[in-house]
Amino acid sequence: MLLSCASDTTKTPAPASADTVAEETIPFTCCVCGLSEQCHYRGTRPPFSGFVQLTEPGYVMRDPFSARAACQLPVLLGADCTLCARAVCQDAGCSVFYTRRFCLPCARERAAEFPPQLRDKLGT
């Protein structure tokens, strides 16, 4: 699926300078694997990504490989576990999404509450 944003092509972005103020970042660290990164947003509607809306509040960063523009695709790093509220990345070895995000330790602890197909993926 290709995501796009409407932008006014008549406006040109201001050139970056040494006086440009750095934007604030939000620290993100996965409670399972320890992945640590600085995010640009936490929530469901990244302001730099046009009309993108996430299904869960997540930790989002700007795509570091795209040019700075009015609209950029978001890179979703992860979200908070529904049960323990700790930040967890999207890696299959760290979390699972089933209506909501769960870290694997919490999901395995409550595996009996998940459908059989998902229990197989949890390794229980």
MOFENCOR-V163803 format. One record per backbone hydrogen bond with DSSP energy under -1.0 kcal/mol. CO is the residue of the C=O (numbers start at 1). NH is the residue of the N-H. Records with the same first field share a line. If there is no record, write none. Layout:
# MOFENCOR-V163803
CO->NH, NH
This chain:
# MOFENCOR-V163803
17->20
26->39
28->37
30->34
35->30
37->28
39->26
41->60
43->58
44->54
46->49
48->72
49->52
58->43
59->77
60->40, 41
61->75
63->66
73->63
75->61
77->90
78->59
79->88
81->85
86->81
87->31
88->79
91->94, 95
94->104
96->102
100->98
101->82
102->96
103->107
104->108
105->109
106->110
108->111
110->113
111->114
115->119
116->120
118->122
119->124
